[in-house]
């Protein structure tokens, strides 16, 4: 399938077209095959293995601190359970985000790794001069929390830029959060995330209204014709999550501009030089 075309409603120009031949490898939640996902250790290892970009996930806690975590609860990746929305910054020191991760030799070398804030994560990313894709989670704590999350991210990205931080892309599955970010921090580069099987014919309506520059679709079910359709209008296509070198090379051959991978230590060389 391809999106319908209309002479009455021609495509709007992409605000920031992605050049033909762009090839970016993004360390998905850091070097998460080597260290606990979304931790300072994972971001540091990504940089040490030549990553030019990292991806991380953010949400907000009770005092407005923006934290880096994928799930909406703590149990999968920390030593705590339940929601984090009632926590405050002082609680973070007592949360171990590394003990769950087991190395191939059976040891747990990241025990005591903290649950990071976005501020600390951006500092680690600056150290390696990497770009960052900040995924704003579709916050489950309601409208006030969503507002605080987006405003908090915007403020931290301003600081990141002032401190010499590299390129930033903000993505979300929730277009309302991207729309708020566009209003709150004009000029922020945006990407629309799509779930498996949901990169549908209305993709252009979303990205044009948001002013997004890229679509970040799931690898599963992705079709070459759709990639070519998106790229023909100048939008980037960054695919998650690709852990096979062969598949990454195939996607770049289709014209895909970026791949998110858990195995950046194996695939970083497929990207363009920093």
C-alpha positions as CSV (number, residue, x, y, z in Angstrom):
1,X,0.0,0.0,0.0
2,X,1.0,3.6,-0.5
3,X,-0.5,6.8,0.7
4,X,-3.0,8.4,-1.6
5,X,-1.8,11.3,-3.7
6,X,-3.8,14.4,-4.6
7,X,-3.2,17.4,-6.8
8,X,-5.6,19.4,-4.5
9,X,-3.5,18.5,-1.4
10,X,0.1,18.1,-2.5
11,X,2.8,17.0,0.0
12,X,4.2,19.8,2.2
13,X,7.9,20.3,2.1
14,X,9.9,18.5,4.8
15,X,11.3,21.2,7.0
16,X,14.6,19.5,7.4
17,X,15.2,16.9,4.7
18,X,17.5,14.0,5.5
19,X,20.2,13.7,2.8
20,X,20.3,10.7,0.5
21,X,22.9,8.2,1.7
22,X,22.5,9.1,5.4
23,X,23.4,6.1,7.5
24,X,23.2,6.4,11.3
25,X,23.5,3.6,13.9
26,X,21.8,4.5,17.2
27,X,22.7,2.6,20.4
28,X,19.3,1.5,21.6
29,X,19.0,2.4,25.3
30,X,22.8,2.6,25.2
31,X,25.0,-0.4,24.7
32,X,22.3,-2.6,26.2
33,X,23.8,-5.9,25.2
34,X,26.8,-5.1,27.3
35,X,25.4,-3.2,30.2
36,X,22.0,-2.6,31.8
37,X,19.7,-0.6,29.5
38,X,19.2,3.1,30.0
39,X,22.0,3.5,32.5
40,X,25.1,5.7,32.6
41,X,27.2,2.6,32.1
42,X,25.3,1.7,28.9
43,X,25.8,5.2,27.5
44,X,29.5,5.2,28.4
45,X,30.1,1.8,26.8
46,X,28.2,3.0,23.7
47,X,30.6,5.9,23.3
48,X,33.6,3.6,24.0
49,X,32.5,1.3,21.2
50,X,32.2,4.1,18.6
51,X,28.5,5.0,18.7
52,X,27.8,8.3,17.2
53,X,24.2,8.4,18.6
54,X,22.4,6.9,21.5
55,X,18.7,6.5,22.2
56,X,17.1,6.7,25.6
57,X,13.6,6.8,27.2
58,X,12.3,9.4,29.6
59,X,9.4,9.9,32.0
60,X,8.8,12.1,35.0
61,X,8.5,11.6,38.8
62,X,6.6,13.5,41.5
63,X,9.0,16.4,41.9
64,X,9.4,17.0,38.2
65,X,12.7,15.2,37.9
66,X,13.0,13.6,34.4
67,X,14.3,10.1,34.7
68,X,15.6,7.6,32.2
69,X,13.6,4.4,32.1
70,X,11.7,2.4,29.5
71,X,8.9,0.9,31.4
72,X,6.1,2.6,33.4
73,X,7.0,0.5,36.5
74,X,10.3,-0.3,38.2
75,X,10.4,-4.1,38.5
76,X,11.9,-5.3,35.2
77,X,15.0,-3.1,35.4
78,X,15.5,-2.2,39.1
79,X,15.5,-3.7,42.5
80,X,12.2,-2.0,43.3
81,X,8.6,-2.7,42.2
82,X,5.6,-0.6,41.3
83,X,5.1,2.8,39.8
84,X,7.7,5.6,40.0
85,X,5.3,8.5,39.7
86,X,5.3,9.2,43.5
87,X,9.0,9.1,43.8
88,X,11.2,12.2,44.3
89,X,14.9,12.8,43.4
90,X,16.1,11.8,46.8
91,X,14.6,8.3,46.3
92,X,16.7,7.5,43.3
93,X,19.9,6.9,45.2
94,X,18.2,3.9,46.8
95,X,17.2,2.3,43.5
96,X,19.6,-0.2,41.9
97,X,19.2,-0.2,38.1
98,X,22.1,-2.6,37.5
99,X,21.9,-5.7,39.7
100,X,19.4,-7.4,37.4
101,X,21.9,-7.5,34.5
102,X,23.9,-10.8,34.3
103,X,27.1,-10.9,32.3
104,X,27.9,-14.0,30.2
105,X,30.2,-15.4,33.0
106,X,27.3,-15.2,35.5
107,X,28.6,-12.2,37.4
108,X,26.6,-9.0,38.0
109,X,29.2,-6.3,37.4
110,X,26.8,-3.4,37.4
111,X,25.3,-3.9,40.8
112,X,24.7,-0.5,42.4
113,X,24.3,1.3,39.0
114,X,21.9,4.2,39.7
115,X,18.6,4.9,38.0
116,X,19.8,7.9,36.0
117,X,18.2,11.3,35.5
118,X,18.1,12.8,32.1
119,X,20.5,15.5,33.3
120,X,23.1,13.0,34.3
121,X,22.6,11.0,31.1
122,X,23.1,14.1,28.9
123,X,26.3,14.8,30.7
124,X,27.6,11.3,29.9
125,X,26.5,11.7,26.3
126,X,28.3,15.0,26.0
127,X,31.5,13.4,27.3
128,X,31.5,11.1,24.2
129,X,30.2,13.9,21.9
130,X,27.3,11.7,20.7
131,X,24.0,12.7,19.3
132,X,20.9,11.6,21.3
133,X,17.4,10.5,20.4
134,X,15.2,11.3,23.4
135,X,12.1,9.1,23.4
136,X,9.3,10.7,25.5
137,X,7.3,7.9,26.9
138,X,3.6,8.1,26.6
139,X,3.3,9.2,30.3
140,X,0.5,7.3,32.1
141,X,0.1,9.7,35.0
142,X,-2.2,12.1,33.3
143,X,-2.2,15.6,31.6
144,X,-0.3,17.4,34.4
145,X,2.5,14.9,34.4
146,X,2.7,15.0,30.6
147,X,3.1,18.8,30.7
148,X,5.7,18.6,33.4
149,X,7.6,15.9,31.4
150,X,7.7,17.8,28.2
151,X,8.6,21.0,29.9
152,X,11.3,19.3,31.9
153,X,12.8,17.7,28.8
154,X,12.7,21.0,26.9
155,X,14.6,22.8,29.7
156,X,17.3,20.1,29.9
157,X,17.8,20.1,26.2
158,X,18.3,23.9,26.3
159,X,21.0,23.3,29.0
160,X,22.5,20.5,26.9
161,X,22.8,22.9,23.9
162,X,24.4,25.6,26.1
163,X,26.9,23.2,27.4
164,X,28.0,22.1,23.9
165,X,25.9,19.0,23.4
166,X,25.6,17.4,20.0
167,X,22.6,16.7,17.8
168,X,19.2,15.9,19.4
169,X,16.1,14.2,18.0
170,X,13.0,13.9,20.1
171,X,10.6,11.0,19.4
172,X,7.4,9.6,20.8
173,X,4.6,7.3,20.0
174,X,2.3,10.0,21.3
175,X,1.8,12.8,18.8
176,X,0.3,15.0,21.5
177,X,3.5,15.1,23.4
178,X,5.5,15.9,20.2
179,X,3.0,18.7,19.4
180,X,3.6,20.1,22.9
181,X,7.3,19.9,22.5
182,X,7.1,21.7,19.2
183,X,5.2,24.6,20.9
184,X,7.4,24.5,24.1
185,X,10.8,24.4,22.3
186,X,10.5,25.7,18.8
187,X,13.0,24.2,16.4
188,X,13.3,20.9,18.2
189,X,13.9,18.1,15.7
190,X,11.0,15.6,16.0
191,X,10.4,12.0,14.9
192,X,7.1,10.1,15.0
193,X,7.5,6.6,16.4
194,X,5.1,3.9,15.1
195,X,4.2,0.6,16.5
196,X,4.6,-2.7,14.6
197,X,2.1,-2.8,11.7
198,X,0.9,0.8,12.3
199,X,3.0,2.7,9.7
200,X,-0.2,3.4,7.7
201,X,-1.3,5.6,4.8
202,X,-1.9,8.5,7.2
203,X,1.8,8.8,8.1
204,X,2.2,12.0,6.1
205,X,-0.8,13.7,7.8
206,X,0.9,13.2,11.1
207,X,4.4,14.3,10.2
208,X,3.2,17.4,8.3
209,X,1.0,18.6,11.2
210,X,3.8,18.0,13.7
211,X,6.5,19.4,11.6
212,X,8.5,16.2,12.2
213,X,11.5,15.4,10.1
214,X,11.5,11.6,10.5
215,X,9.4,8.5,11.1
216,X,10.8,5.8,13.4
217,X,9.0,2.6,12.5
218,X,9.3,-1.0,13.8
219,X,11.4,-3.3,11.7
220,X,8.8,-6.1,11.8
221,X,6.5,-5.8,8.9
222,X,8.3,-2.8,7.4
223,X,8.0,-2.7,3.6
224,X,10.5,-1.3,1.1
225,X,7.8,0.6,-0.8
226,X,6.8,2.5,2.3
227,X,10.4,3.4,3.1
228,X,10.9,4.6,-0.5
229,X,7.7,6.6,-0.3
230,X,8.8,8.4,2.9
231,X,12.3,9.0,1.6
232,X,11.0,10.4,-1.7
233,X,9.6,13.3,0.3
234,X,12.8,13.9,2.2
235,X,11.8,12.5,5.6
236,X,14.2,10.3,7.5
237,X,13.4,6.7,8.4
238,X,15.0,5.3,11.5
239,X,14.1,1.6,12.2
240,X,13.9,-0.2,15.5
241,X,15.2,-2.6,16.6
242,X,17.8,-4.1,14.3
243,X,20.4,-6.6,15.7
244,X,21.4,-8.4,12.5
245,X,24.2,-7.0,10.4
246,X,22.6,-8.5,7.3
247,X,19.3,-6.9,8.0
248,X,20.8,-3.5,8.8
249,X,22.7,-3.6,5.5
250,X,19.5,-4.5,3.7
251,X,17.6,-1.6,5.3
252,X,20.3,0.9,4.4
253,X,20.1,-0.5,0.8
254,X,16.4,0.4,0.9
255,X,17.2,4.0,1.7
256,X,16.6,3.8,5.5
257,X,18.6,6.6,7.2
258,X,19.1,5.0,10.7
259,X,18.8,1.8,12.7
260,X,18.4,1.4,16.4
261,X,20.4,-1.6,17.7
262,X,21.1,-3.3,21.0
263,X,24.4,-4.4,19.5
264,X,26.2,-1.2,18.8
265,X,29.5,-2.8,19.6
266,X,29.0,-5.0,16.5
267,X,27.2,-2.6,14.1
268,X,28.6,0.9,14.8
269,X,30.9,0.7,11.8
270,X,27.9,0.6,9.5
271,X,27.1,4.2,10.2
272,X,28.7,7.2,8.6
273,X,31.8,8.5,10.5
274,X,31.2,11.0,13.3
